Amino acid sequence: MERSKKTVKLISWVRFGSYSELLYLYAQAYKYLNQQDVMLKKNAVILIREAAQDEFADIWPIFEEIVSAGDTYAYPKETSKAEGERLWMKVPRKTFVAESDGEILGTYYIKTNQSGPGSHVCNCGYMVRTAARGKGIATAMCEHSQQVALELGYSAMQFNFVASSNEGAIRIWQQMGFEIVGRLPRAFNHPVRSYIDALIMYKWLRT
């Protein structure tokens, strides 16, 4: 599988024993990954790269786990693998994966939110394997997606339908500069909490 060539982006969120150790890790990552996006999250090297079309089989367990729970995404809980592939791999402009030691731990897509006058605004969706949560992967992917959005010519990013119960994600997005610009009363039918609000979150990306 051919990897896309992108500028290495190294973000250190951990403390290393010495500056030389950080330089060594950077050099090794750059050499091995051939100009990929590398992020250091809580003592783990997270590689974020564009997904190949034939990789949905590896993404599917994450997609199925999250969608079948029915508490974050507005997809039918019984969404099939074929429909999931269409939604996650074919509808978006690009799809990315976050991996560590060759294992895919998270994934996100980026697509145009509206056509015509709204085409400068993109929309992203993020998923992280349950067992991999709490490692900064969602934050890394959101940060990465904002850079990709600018590279693709977008000026803003919007999350259209954030379940108000998804407090962890809302907290991350707000920490990254997203604002709650709208609230849809009782628009999300949560499997446990019944009808809850859905939020619209927005961030202007260009300075």
Contacts in CASP RR format, 6 or more apart in sequence:
PFRMAT RR
TARGET T0000
AUTHOR 0000-0000-0000
METHOD contacts of the structure
MODEL  1
MERSKKTVKLISWVRFGSYSELLYLYAQAYKYLNQQDVMLKKNAVILIRE
AAQDEFADIWPIFEEIVSAGDTYAYPKETSKAEGERLWMKVPRKTFVAES
DGEILGTYYIKTNQSGPGSHVCNCGYMVRTAARGKGIATAMCEHSQQVAL
ELGYSAMQFNFVASSNEGAIRIWQQMGFEIVGRLPRAFNHPVRSYIDALI
MYKWLRT
1 52 0 8 1.000
1 54 0 8 1.000
1 55 0 8 1.000
2 52 0 8 1.000
3 33 0 8 1.000
3 34 0 8 1.000
3 36 0 8 1.000
3 49 0 8 1.000
3 50 0 8 1.000
4 49 0 8 1.000
4 50 0 8 1.000
5 34 0 8 1.000
5 35 0 8 1.000
6 35 0 8 1.000
6 36 0 8 1.000
6 37 0 8 1.000
6 49 0 8 1.000
7 35 0 8 1.000
7 37 0 8 1.000
8 26 0 8 1.000
8 29 0 8 1.000
8 30 0 8 1.000
8 33 0 8 1.000
8 35 0 8 1.000
8 36 0 8 1.000
8 37 0 8 1.000
8 38 0 8 1.000
9 37 0 8 1.000
9 38 0 8 1.000
9 39 0 8 1.000
9 144 0 8 1.000
9 147 0 8 1.000
10 26 0 8 1.000
10 29 0 8 1.000
10 38 0 8 1.000
10 39 0 8 1.000
10 40 0 8 1.000
11 39 0 8 1.000
11 40 0 8 1.000
11 140 0 8 1.000
11 143 0 8 1.000
12 22 0 8 1.000
12 40 0 8 1.000
13 40 0 8 1.000
13 41 0 8 1.000
13 42 0 8 1.000
13 136 0 8 1.000
14 40 0 8 1.000
14 41 0 8 1.000
14 42 0 8 1.000
14 43 0 8 1.000
16 22 0 8 1.000
16 25 0 8 1.000
25 40 0 8 1.000
25 45 0 8 1.000
26 38 0 8 1.000
29 38 0 8 1.000
29 45 0 8 1.000
30 38 0 8 1.000
33 47 0 8 1.000
36 47 0 8 1.000
36 48 0 8 1.000
36 49 0 8 1.000
37 47 0 8 1.000
37 48 0 8 1.000
37 49 0 8 1.000
37 144 0 8 1.000
38 45 0 8 1.000
38 46 0 8 1.000
38 47 0 8 1.000
38 48 0 8 1.000
39 45 0 8 1.000
39 46 0 8 1.000
39 47 0 8 1.000
39 48 0 8 1.000
39 140 0 8 1.000
39 143 0 8 1.000
39 144 0 8 1.000
40 46 0 8 1.000
41 135 0 8 1.000
41 136 0 8 1.000
41 137 0 8 1.000
41 139 0 8 1.000
41 140 0 8 1.000
42 134 0 8 1.000
42 135 0 8 1.000
42 136 0 8 1.000
44 100 0 8 1.000
44 135 0 8 1.000
45 100 0 8 1.000
46 98 0 8 1.000
46 99 0 8 1.000
46 100 0 8 1.000
46 105 0 8 1.000
46 135 0 8 1.000
46 136 0 8 1.000
46 137 0 8 1.000
46 140 0 8 1.000
47 98 0 8 1.000
47 99 0 8 1.000
47 100 0 8 1.000
47 102 0 8 1.000
48 96 0 8 1.000
48 97 0 8 1.000
48 98 0 8 1.000
48 140 0 8 1.000
48 141 0 8 1.000
48 144 0 8 1.000
49 96 0 8 1.000
49 97 0 8 1.000
49 99 0 8 1.000
50 94 0 8 1.000
50 95 0 8 1.000
50 96 0 8 1.000
51 59 0 8 1.000
51 89 0 8 1.000
51 95 0 8 1.000
51 96 0 8 1.000
51 97 0 8 1.000
51 107 0 8 1.000
53 89 0 8 1.000
55 97 0 8 1.000
55 104 0 8 1.000
56 81 0 8 1.000
56 84 0 8 1.000
56 85 0 8 1.000
56 88 0 8 1.000
56 89 0 8 1.000
58 97 0 8 1.000
58 104 0 8 1.000
59 88 0 8 1.000
59 89 0 8 1.000
59 95 0 8 1.000
59 97 0 8 1.000
59 104 0 8 1.000
59 107 0 8 1.000
60 81 0 8 1.000
60 84 0 8 1.000
60 85 0 8 1.000
61 129 0 8 1.000
62 104 0 8 1.000
62 106 0 8 1.000
62 107 0 8 1.000
62 127 0 8 1.000
62 128 0 8 1.000
62 129 0 8 1.000
63 79 0 8 1.000
63 84 0 8 1.000
63 88 0 8 1.000
63 107 0 8 1.000
63 127 0 8 1.000
64 81 0 8 1.000
65 129 0 8 1.000
65 130 0 8 1.000
66 72 0 8 1.000
66 73 0 8 1.000
66 127 0 8 1.000
67 73 0 8 1.000
67 75 0 8 1.000
67 76 0 8 1.000
67 77 0 8 1.000
67 79 0 8 1.000
67 84 0 8 1.000
68 77 0 8 1.000
68 78 0 8 1.000
69 77 0 8 1.000
69 191 0 8 1.000
70 77 0 8 1.000
70 190 0 8 1.000
70 191 0 8 1.000
71 163 0 8 1.000
71 165 0 8 1.000
71 166 0 8 1.000
71 190 0 8 1.000
71 191 0 8 1.000
71 192 0 8 1.000
72 163 0 8 1.000
72 166 0 8 1.000
72 169 0 8 1.000
74 161 0 8 1.000
74 188 0 8 1.000
75 84 0 8 1.000
75 87 0 8 1.000
77 191 0 8 1.000
79 87 0 8 1.000
88 95 0 8 1.000
88 107 0 8 1.000
88 109 0 8 1.000
89 95 0 8 1.000
89 109 0 8 1.000
91 109 0 8 1.000
91 111 0 8 1.000
92 109 0 8 1.000
92 110 0 8 1.000
92 111 0 8 1.000
93 110 0 8 1.000
93 111 0 8 1.000
93 112 0 8 1.000
93 152 0 8 1.000
94 109 0 8 1.000
94 110 0 8 1.000
94 148 0 8 1.000
94 152 0 8 1.000
95 107 0 8 1.000
95 108 0 8 1.000
95 109 0 8 1.000
95 110 0 8 1.000
96 107 0 8 1.000
96 108 0 8 1.000
96 109 0 8 1.000
96 110 0 8 1.000
96 141 0 8 1.000
96 144 0 8 1.000
96 145 0 8 1.000
96 148 0 8 1.000
97 104 0 8 1.000
97 106 0 8 1.000
97 107 0 8 1.000
98 104 0 8 1.000
98 105 0 8 1.000
98 106 0 8 1.000
98 107 0 8 1.000
98 108 0 8 1.000
98 128 0 8 1.000
98 137 0 8 1.000
98 140 0 8 1.000
98 141 0 8 1.000
99 105 0 8 1.000
99 106 0 8 1.000
104 129 0 8 1.000
105 128 0 8 1.000
105 129 0 8 1.000
105 132 0 8 1.000
105 135 0 8 1.000
105 137 0 8 1.000
106 126 0 8 1.000
106 127 0 8 1.000
106 128 0 8 1.000
106 129 0 8 1.000
106 132 0 8 1.000
106 137 0 8 1.000
106 141 0 8 1.000
107 126 0 8 1.000
107 127 0 8 1.000
107 141 0 8 1.000
108 124 0 8 1.000
108 125 0 8 1.000
108 126 0 8 1.000
108 127 0 8 1.000
108 141 0 8 1.000
108 142 0 8 1.000
108 144 0 8 1.000
108 145 0 8 1.000
109 124 0 8 1.000
109 125 0 8 1.000
110 122 0 8 1.000
110 123 0 8 1.000
110 124 0 8 1.000
110 145 0 8 1.000
110 148 0 8 1.000
110 149 0 8 1.000
110 152 0 8 1.000
111 122 0 8 1.000
111 123 0 8 1.000
111 124 0 8 1.000
112 118 0 8 1.000
112 119 0 8 1.000
112 121 0 8 1.000
112 122 0 8 1.000
112 123 0 8 1.000
112 154 0 8 1.000
113 121 0 8 1.000
113 122 0 8 1.000
113 123 0 8 1.000
113 158 0 8 1.000
113 160 0 8 1.000
114 121 0 8 1.000
120 153 0 8 1.000
120 154 0 8 1.000
120 155 0 8 1.000
120 156 0 8 1.000
121 154 0 8 1.000
121 155 0 8 1.000
121 156 0 8 1.000
121 157 0 8 1.000
121 158 0 8 1.000
122 149 0 8 1.000
122 152 0 8 1.000
122 154 0 8 1.000
122 156 0 8 1.000
122 157 0 8 1.000
122 158 0 8 1.000
123 157 0 8 1.000
123 158 0 8 1.000
123 159 0 8 1.000
123 160 0 8 1.000
124 142 0 8 1.000
124 145 0 8 1.000
124 149 0 8 1.000
124 157 0 8 1.000
124 159 0 8 1.000
125 159 0 8 1.000
126 138 0 8 1.000
126 141 0 8 1.000
126 142 0 8 1.000
126 145 0 8 1.000
126 169 0 8 1.000
128 137 0 8 1.000
128 138 0 8 1.000
128 141 0 8 1.000
138 169 0 8 1.000
138 172 0 8 1.000
139 172 0 8 1.000
139 175 0 8 1.000
139 176 0 8 1.000
142 172 0 8 1.000
142 173 0 8 1.000
142 176 0 8 1.000
143 176 0 8 1.000
145 157 0 8 1.000
146 157 0 8 1.000
146 176 0 8 1.000
146 203 0 8 1.000
146 205 0 8 1.000
149 157 0 8 1.000
149 205 0 8 1.000
150 205 0 8 1.000
150 206 0 8 1.000
154 205 0 8 1.000
155 204 0 8 1.000
155 205 0 8 1.000
155 206 0 8 1.000
156 202 0 8 1.000
156 203 0 8 1.000
156 204 0 8 1.000
156 205 0 8 1.000
156 206 0 8 1.000
157 178 0 8 1.000
157 202 0 8 1.000
157 203 0 8 1.000
157 205 0 8 1.000
158 200 0 8 1.000
158 201 0 8 1.000
158 202 0 8 1.000
158 203 0 8 1.000
159 173 0 8 1.000
159 178 0 8 1.000
159 199 0 8 1.000
159 200 0 8 1.000
159 201 0 8 1.000
159 202 0 8 1.000
160 200 0 8 1.000
161 184 0 8 1.000
161 187 0 8 1.000
161 188 0 8 1.000
161 198 0 8 1.000
161 199 0 8 1.000
161 200 0 8 1.000
162 169 0 8 1.000
162 170 0 8 1.000
162 173 0 8 1.000
162 198 0 8 1.000
162 199 0 8 1.000
162 200 0 8 1.000
162 201 0 8 1.000
163 188 0 8 1.000
163 190 0 8 1.000
163 196 0 8 1.000
163 198 0 8 1.000
163 199 0 8 1.000
164 170 0 8 1.000
164 183 0 8 1.000
164 188 0 8 1.000
164 196 0 8 1.000
164 197 0 8 1.000
164 198 0 8 1.000
164 199 0 8 1.000
165 188 0 8 1.000
165 190 0 8 1.000
165 193 0 8 1.000
165 196 0 8 1.000
170 180 0 8 1.000
170 199 0 8 1.000
170 201 0 8 1.000
173 201 0 8 1.000
174 180 0 8 1.000
174 201 0 8 1.000
176 203 0 8 1.000
177 203 0 8 1.000
178 201 0 8 1.000
178 202 0 8 1.000
178 203 0 8 1.000
179 201 0 8 1.000
179 202 0 8 1.000
179 203 0 8 1.000
180 199 0 8 1.000
180 200 0 8 1.000
180 201 0 8 1.000
181 200 0 8 1.000
181 201 0 8 1.000
181 202 0 8 1.000
182 199 0 8 1.000
182 200 0 8 1.000
183 197 0 8 1.000
183 198 0 8 1.000
183 199 0 8 1.000
183 200 0 8 1.000
184 197 0 8 1.000
184 198 0 8 1.000
184 199 0 8 1.000
184 200 0 8 1.000
185 197 0 8 1.000
186 195 0 8 1.000
186 196 0 8 1.000
186 197 0 8 1.000
187 195 0 8 1.000
187 197 0 8 1.000
187 198 0 8 1.000
188 195 0 8 1.000
188 196 0 8 1.000
188 197 0 8 1.000
188 198 0 8 1.000
189 195 0 8 1.000
190 196 0 8 1.000
END
